[in-house]
Amino acid sequence: MESYAVFLRGINVGGINIKMADLKAALTDYPFSKVKTLLASGNVVLQSALSAEKVKSEFEKCLRDAFAYDAWVVVLTAAQVAGLVEACPYPADDKTTHSYVTLASDEAMLEELYQAGAELDGVDQVRLGPKAMAWLAPAGGTLDSPFSKLSSKARYKSGTTTRNLRTLIKVRDAAAAL
């Protein structure tokens, strides 16, 4: 059994509201065990004998079938999440900036986003590997930051999702405890 972290895109924003207890209940019909939801922003840790690709397809099927939600998720192993947290050069807690990690199920899309971000003025970003990049936003100005506006475009919706580094640390710790 492998421990995985599943990151849902666009849950509990924009009119797509799914209670974490309902999500956990729906997942019982799928080949997952030790399912735990974290926060209300669509973070799940679980165990499965399936590959990451199969976990992704089964999880998305569950969301479509149970909630009529055209879902996209990013699935990483617990070890991958731990590696990303370790590799992030930015602080988890800083009074002037917030550290974010954009995760991808589509590596080409992440590369495109990274290159587009490099062309923006004042964007501090770094690749953490083929499935992730980290970036900084000013405290209190995340949604207005140039990279946040870029990454929220519909073009990137199906292949990426972003989490605050503090959230990623909580997911890492929960996945390690499975």
N, C-alpha and C positions, 0 to 999 in steps of 0.2 A: 504494500500500500504506500502510495506517495501522498505527501501533504501538499496541498495547493492553496493559493490565494486567488480568489476570483474578484475582479473589479468590474462593477457594472457601470455603464455609461448612461448618464442622464436620468438617473432614478431620483425620485422625490424632488424634481425640479421641472418646470415647464408643463405641469399638469399630469405628469406620470408619477402617481403615488402608489407605492407598494409598501405595505407594512412588513417589517422584517420578520415578524412571527408568521405571517402568511407565506412569505417566501420560504422560510425554513420548513414549514409544513408541506408546501408544494414539492420541495426537493426530496422528501422522503420516498417518493415514487421513482427516484432515479438512483443509479449505482454510486451513491455517495454515502459516506459515513462521517460521524463526528462533525456534522455541519454546525457552524457557529457564525452568526451574523455580527457585524461590528459597526457601530454607529448607525445612523439612518441614511448614510450616503451611498450604500450599495457596496459594501465590502464583506466578503464571505470567505471563511477558511473551511476546508473540508479535507477528507481523505478519499482516495479512490484508487482502484487498480487500473483505471483507464489512463491513457496517455493525455497530455495537456490538450492536444487537439480534440480528442474525444470528449474530455470534460467540457471544453468550450462549446462543442456542438450540442451536447446533452443539456447543458445549462441554458443555452439560448433557446432550445426547444421547450424546456420547462417554462421559461418566461413567456414565450409566445402562446403556449397552450394554456397555462394557468392564468395569465394576466392580459392576454391579447396585446402584448407589448413587443414591438419589433426591436428586439434587444441586441446589443453588442456588448460582449464582455472581453476582457483581457485576462488570461489565465497564466499564472506563473507558479513555479514550484516554490516551496518554502525557502529552499536554498537560493533561488534566484532573487527573491525579495530581500533576504538577508544580505546578499551580495550587493544589491542596489543601494541599500541603506549604508553599507560600509563604504561604497565607492563615492557616494555623494559628497562633494567637497564643501557644500554649504551647511550652515548651522541649522539645527532643528528649531532652536529658540533664539531669536534676535529681535530686539525692539524696533529696528529700522527696516528690516526686510522679512519676507516670507519665502521659504524654500519650497519649491514644488518639483514633483517628478511626473513627467508625462510618460505613460506606459503605452505600449503599442502591441496590437496583434498583427499589424501589417508593417513590417520593417521598412519597406519602400516608402510608405506613407510617412513614417517617422523621419526618415532621411529627408524627404521633401520638406516636412515641417521644420526640421533642424536648419536646413539650408535657407529657407525663407526667413527664419528667425535671425540667422546670421546677417541678413541684409537690413535688418531693422536697427535704427540708432538706439544705443543704450541698453541693449538686451544682453544680459549676462547669462549664458547657457553653456552646458557641457554635456557631451554624450556619455552615458554610463554603460553603454553596450548596445547590442543590436535591437533590444526591446525597450530601451528607456533613455530619457534625457532629463537633466535637471536644469532648472532656471530660477531666477530670483525675481521677485516683485516687491515694490515698495510697500511697507506696512500701511494698510488702509487704502491702498490703490491697486489691488490685484486686478479687479475687473476692468479697470481703466488702463492697465499696462499694455503696451504694444503687443507683447507676446501673448497675453491672455486673449486679446481681441483676435489675433491671428489664429490661435489654436482652437477657438470656439467656432470657427467657420464650419459650415455644413460639410465641406470637403473632407474634414478630418473626423467627423462624427463616428463613422463605422469602424475606424481602426485605431483610435486613441482614446485615452481618458487620463485625467490628471488628478493627482492627490497631493495634499500638503505632506511634507516630509514627516511631520509629527504623526499623521495618520498612517503613513507607510511603516513607521516604527511600531505602532500599535498592531498593525496587521502582521508584521514580522514576528512579534512576540506571541501573538495568538496562534499563528501557524506553527511556531516552534513548540508550543505547548500541547499540540494535538497528540 
